[in-house]
C-alpha cells in the first residue's frame, strides 16, 4: 500500500472536510491505523487514536501514517476491525466506519499467507463485522485498486453485512457527501471512524 498511502490519507481528509462542512452535524473522528504482523520488524500492528471532535488533531494523526510491515499479501484487517468495534462509540450516534484496504485479512486464503489460520490474535473479520452490524456500525470499504480487485467481492460482502458499501479509492471523491446524505436521513448525530491501512 506504500504508493497509495498519500492518496488514501488525502481522500480521508476530503471526506472529513465534506462532513465538517455540514454544520448541523455533531462529529467525532477516530483513527485505527493498521499494518501487517511484523515478522522481524519492531512496528505496531494496529495503532488506535480515540475519538476527537478536533479536525486538526485528526489531520495530525493522518500526517503520521506510513505504510510498512508484513511481507505477505494479507494484512491485520481483522485486528483493526476488532479495535474499531471496541472504540468508545456513542450509543445514540449514527456510527460509520470507513476501512481503506488493499488486501484481505489473514486466513482469507492460505496461499501466500504467513498466518493461513487467521489473525495470530484470534480475531475473525467476519464475526467482528457481524458484531458491528448488531451494534449498528455501518462499515464502508474503500478499496485501493488495483491491489484490492481480487478481493473486491469479499469486501463488498463485508460491507453489505452492515448496510455499507464498497467503493474504489479512485471513485471516492464525493463519498463524504454520500455519508452526509445518509446521516441527514437519521434523527441523530454522526460518529465517523476513519481507518486506514
C-alpha positions in Angstrom: 0.0 0.0 0.0 3.0 2.3 0.1 2.4 4.0 -3.2 -1.2 4.7 -2.2 -0.9 5.9 1.4 -0.8 9.6 0.5 -3.8 9.2 -1.8 -5.6 7.4 0.9 -4.9 10.0 3.6 -5.8 12.8 1.2 -9.1 11.0 0.5 -9.8 10.8 4.2 -9.1 14.5 4.6 -11.6 15.2 1.7 -14.3 13.1 3.4 -13.7 14.8 6.8 -13.9 18.3 5.1 -17.1 17.3 3.4 -18.6 16.0 6.6 -17.4 19.0 8.7 -18.9 21.4 6.1 -22.4 20.2 7.1 -22.8 22.5 10.1 -25.8 20.7 11.5 -23.8 17.5 12.3 -22.0 16.9 15.6 -19.0 14.9 14.5 -16.3 12.8 16.2 -13.5 11.1 14.4 -11.1 8.3 15.4 -8.3 6.6 13.6 -7.3 3.0 13.7 -4.2 2.6 11.7 -3.2 -1.0 10.8 -0.4 -2.8 9.1 0.6 -6.4 9.0 2.1 -8.6 11.6 5.8 -7.8 11.7 8.0 -10.8 11.4 11.2 -9.2 12.3 10.3 -5.5 12.5 9.7 -3.5 15.6 6.4 -1.8 14.5 2.8 -1.8 15.6 0.1 -4.0 14.1 -2.6 -1.5 15.0 -2.5 2.0 16.5 -5.6 3.5 17.9 -6.3 7.2 18.2 -9.6 7.5 20.2 -12.4 9.8 19.3 -11.9 13.5 18.9 -14.0 16.3 17.6 -10.9 18.3 16.7 -10.3 18.2 12.9 -6.7 19.4 13.4 -6.0 16.5 15.7 -7.3 14.0 13.2 -5.2 15.7 10.5 -2.1 15.4 12.7 -2.8 11.6 13.1 -3.1 11.3 9.3 0.2 13.1 8.8 1.9 10.3 10.8 0.5 7.5 8.7 3.1 5.4 7.0 2.8 2.0 5.2 5.3 -0.6 6.2 5.5 -4.1 7.7 4.5 -7.6 6.7 5.8 -9.4 3.7 2.8 -11.3 2.5 -0.4 -10.1 0.9 -2.9 -10.3 3.8 -2.9 -7.6 6.4 -4.1 -7.2 10.0 -7.6 -6.2 8.8 -9.3 -8.3 11.5 -7.2 -6.8 14.2 -8.2 -3.3 13.0 -11.9 -4.2 12.9 -11.6 -5.5 16.4 -10.1 -2.2 17.6 -12.8 -0.3 15.7 -15.6 -2.3 17.3 -14.1 -1.6 20.8 -13.8 2.2 20.4 -15.9 4.4 22.8 -18.9 4.7 20.4 -21.7 6.9 21.4 -24.7 4.6 21.5 -27.1 7.4 20.4 -25.0 8.4 17.4 -25.1 7.3 13.7 -21.9 5.2 13.7 -19.9 5.0 10.5 -16.6 3.3 9.8 -14.5 3.7 6.7 -12.0 1.0 6.1 -9.4 1.6 3.5 -7.9 -1.6 2.3 -5.7 -3.1 -0.4 -5.6 -6.7 0.9 -7.8 -9.1 2.8 -7.4 -10.3 6.4 -5.1 -13.2 7.3 -6.9 -16.5 6.9 -8.8 -15.3 3.7 -6.8 -17.7 1.5 -3.9 -20.0 2.7 -1.7 -19.5 -0.3 0.9 -16.7 0.2 -0.4 -16.1 3.8 2.1 -16.2 6.7 -0.8 -16.8 9.0 -3.2 -19.0 7.0 -5.3 -19.8 10.1 -6.1 -16.2 10.5 -5.1 -13.4 12.9 -2.5 -14.5 15.4 -4.5 -12.6 18.0 -7.5 -14.8 17.2 -9.7 -12.1 15.6 -12.1 -13.1 12.9 -13.1 -10.3 10.5 -16.4 -12.0 9.5 -17.5 -12.4 13.1 -16.4 -8.9 14.0 -18.4 -7.4 11.1 -21.5 -9.3 12.2 -21.0 -7.8 15.7 -20.6 -4.3 14.1 -23.9 -4.8 12.4 -25.5 -5.7 15.8 -24.0 -2.5 17.2 -25.4 -0.5 14.2 -21.9 0.4 13.0 -22.0 0.9 9.2 -18.9 -0.3 7.5 -17.9 1.3 4.2 -14.9 -0.1 2.5 -12.7 1.9 0.1 -10.6 -0.4 -1.9 -7.1 0.6 -3.1 -7.3 -0.7 -6.6 -5.8 -2.4 -8.5 -4.4 -4.3 -5.4 -7.8 -4.9 -3.9 -9.6 -6.1 -7.1 -9.0 -9.8 -6.4 -10.7 -9.3 -3.0 -13.5 -6.9 -4.1 -16.3 -9.5 -3.8 -15.2 -10.3 -0.3 -15.0 -6.6 0.7 -18.4 -6.0 -0.9 -19.9 -8.8 1.2 -18.3 -7.5 4.4 -19.7 -4.0 3.8 -23.2 -5.4 2.9 -23.5 -7.1 6.3 -23.6 -3.7 7.9 -25.6 -2.0 5.1 -22.4 -0.3 3.9 -20.8 -0.4 0.5 -17.5 -0.9 -1.3 -16.1 1.8 -3.5 -12.7 2.2 -5.1 -10.3 4.8 -3.8 -10.2 6.4 -7.3 -14.0 6.8 -7.2 -14.4 8.0 -3.6 -14.2 11.7 -4.5 -17.7 12.6 -3.2 -18.0 9.9 -0.6 -18.3 12.4 2.2 -21.4 13.9 0.6 -23.0 10.5 0.4 -22.3 9.9 4.1 -23.9 13.3 4.9 -27.0 12.5 2.9 -27.3 9.2 4.7 -26.8 10.8 8.1 -29.3 13.6 7.5 -32.0 11.0 6.9 -31.4 9.8 10.5 -32.8 11.7 13.6 -29.5 11.7 15.4 -25.8 12.8 15.2 -22.9 11.2 13.3 -19.9 9.5 14.7 -17.3 8.8 12.0 -14.4 6.5 12.4 -11.7 6.7 9.7 -9.5 3.7 9.3 -6.5 3.4 7.0 -4.0 0.7 6.4 
